[in-house]
Amino acid sequence: MENKYPVNTIKEMMAIPDDRFEAFLAELPHQLRELRKTLAVSRIVADFVSGRIEIGGVVWVDDGKTKTSVTYRVSGKEKKGAQ
């Protein structure tokens, strides 16, 4: 069974059990790179839509994999490009 831990703050990170904290730290660089990519994409998307781009909270899934997924939502309407 996968355990999931929100990791938006240091306080939340401290809820990760001691015996799994090293695994979390090993995956952290990958998670940060993916989050940076997502932030960069969200800035590009912001040029094409009106509204806010919201990035959901970051959750570490203790599953032994280094895959990262980020949830984001765009509120507002699409901007129309020049014709």
N, C-alpha and C positions, 0 to 999 in steps of 0.2 A: 504494500500500500504506500502511495506517495504522501508525504507530508508536505504541506504548503505553509510558507512563512512570509508574511509581509515584511519587506525590508526597505521601507521608505525613510526610516530614521535609525540612528544608532540604537535607540531604546528598543525598537522592533527587532533589530538584528540580535540583540542580547537575549531574545526569547528562543533563539535556535539552541537546541541542546548542545552541551559541551562536546559530546562525542561526534557531532555532525558539523561543528563550526569550522573545522579545517576544510571539509569538503565545500562548504559555502565559500570560504575565502579563496579556494582554488578556482571556483567558477566565477568569482566576482569580476575579474578583468574582462572576461568574455561578455558578461552582462552589461558592464559599463560601455564597452565598445558598441554593442547592439543598441543600447539606449541612445548613445550619441548619434548613431546613424538614423534612428527614428526621429530624433529631434531635428536633424538636418532635413529629412524628408518632410517633416511637418512644416518647416519654414517655406519649403518650395510649394507645398500644397496650399499654404496660406495665401500665396500670390494668385491662386486660381479660384478661391472661394471667399465669400464674405461670411463672417461668423468666427467662432472660436474653435481652435483645435485643442482638444483636451486629451492629455495622456493619462491613462489610468495608473493606479498604484502599481508598484513593482513588487512581484511576489517570487520568491525563490521556491522552486519545486525540488524537493530532495528526492531525485529519481536516478541519480548517478549519471545523468546525461548533461552535456553542456549546451543544450539547446535553450534558446531564450525566445519568449514571445512577449510582445508588448501590445497592449490594447489601447487604441485611441479612437476618439470620436470627433467628427467634424460637425459642428452645429452651424446652421445658416444655409444659405443658398449658393449654388454655383455661380461664379462670375462668368459672364460670356466674354469670350475673346474677341479681339477686333476682327471685323469682317471686311 
